[in-house]
Amino acid sequence: MLTWPIILPSPNMSGYQGEIGAKVLRTDFDSGPARQRQRFTDCPDDLSVNWKFKASEMQIFKTFFKTDIQSGVDWFWIILDIGDGLNEYEARFVSAKYQYQILPGMNWLVSAKLDVKG
């Protein structure tokens, strides 16, 4: 499995937002309490992240995304903090996509949602 390129920065901590994976199935009834049961024992968390890249880093990121992880389909190792300090996790891009915008000074802001196995 590939690893996030060491030359690229880690995700910015501002805008970092996570949501635990849906491991519970809920059934509502016309009357009485709803029934909840565990559906999975392990489910990836969703993590919204963003990176600020220089123009040269943006090219490296695009190559990594398109070629190395097959347009965001494959899992890769990346160092993240999901509540227990910086650790290496398996991640992939949700729906194999990301958003980007140019910033002043020819910098790029890239944002994405990752599936994170934790």
C-alpha positions in Angstrom: 0.0 0.0 0.0 1.3 3.5 -0.8 2.1 6.2 1.6 1.2 9.9 1.5 4.2 11.6 -0.2 6.6 12.9 2.5 7.3 16.0 0.5 3.7 17.1 0.8 2.4 18.8 4.0 0.0 17.2 6.4 -3.6 18.4 6.5 -4.3 21.7 8.1 -5.8 21.5 11.6 -8.3 24.3 10.9 -11.3 22.9 9.2 -10.5 19.4 10.4 -13.8 17.7 11.1 -14.7 14.0 11.6 -17.7 11.8 11.9 -17.7 8.3 13.2 -18.7 5.5 10.9 -22.4 4.4 11.0 -22.1 1.0 12.8 -25.7 1.0 14.2 -28.9 0.2 12.3 -32.0 1.9 13.7 -35.6 0.8 13.2 -38.4 3.2 14.2 -41.9 1.9 15.0 -45.3 3.5 15.0 -45.4 3.2 18.8 -42.9 2.3 21.4 -39.1 2.8 21.5 -37.0 2.5 18.4 -34.9 -0.6 18.0 -31.1 -0.2 17.6 -28.6 -2.9 16.9 -25.0 -3.1 15.9 -24.6 -3.7 12.2 -20.8 -3.7 11.8 -18.0 -4.1 14.2 -15.7 -1.8 12.3 -16.5 1.0 9.9 -14.3 3.8 8.6 -14.7 7.3 10.0 -15.3 10.2 7.7 -12.8 13.0 8.0 -13.0 16.4 6.3 -9.6 17.8 5.7 -7.8 20.5 3.7 -4.3 21.1 2.5 -2.5 24.3 1.4 -0.1 23.5 -1.4 2.5 25.5 -3.3 2.2 25.2 -7.1 5.0 22.5 -7.2 3.3 20.6 -4.4 0.0 20.7 -6.2 1.6 18.9 -9.2 2.9 16.2 -6.9 -0.5 15.8 -5.2 -2.3 15.5 -8.6 0.2 12.9 -9.8 -0.2 10.9 -6.5 -4.0 11.1 -6.7 -4.3 10.3 -10.4 -1.5 7.8 -10.9 -0.4 6.3 -7.6 -3.8 5.8 -6.0 -5.8 5.4 -9.2 -7.8 8.7 -9.2 -8.4 8.4 -5.4 -9.8 4.8 -5.4 -7.0 3.1 -3.6 -6.2 3.1 0.2 -3.0 4.8 1.3 -1.2 5.5 4.6 -1.3 9.0 6.0 -0.4 10.6 9.4 -3.6 12.0 10.9 -5.0 13.0 14.3 -8.4 11.5 14.9 -8.5 12.2 18.6 -5.6 10.1 19.9 -2.6 12.1 18.7 -0.7 11.8 15.4 -0.7 8.3 14.1 -0.5 6.6 10.7 -3.9 5.5 9.3 -5.3 3.8 6.2 -7.3 6.3 4.3 -8.9 6.9 0.9 -10.8 9.7 -0.8 -14.6 9.4 -0.4 -16.2 9.2 -3.8 -12.7 9.5 -5.3 -12.8 13.2 -5.5 -11.5 16.5 -4.0 -12.1 20.2 -4.4 -9.5 22.9 -5.1 -9.2 26.6 -5.3 -6.4 29.0 -6.1 -5.1 31.3 -3.4 -3.1 34.5 -3.6 0.6 33.9 -4.4 -0.1 30.9 -6.6 -1.0 28.6 -3.7 -3.8 26.1 -3.8 -6.3 25.1 -1.2 -7.4 21.4 -1.6 -10.2 20.0 0.5 -11.6 16.5 0.6 -13.4 13.9 2.7 -11.5 10.8 3.6 -12.6 7.4 4.8 -10.2 6.6 7.7 -9.8 3.1 9.2 -9.2 3.7 12.8 
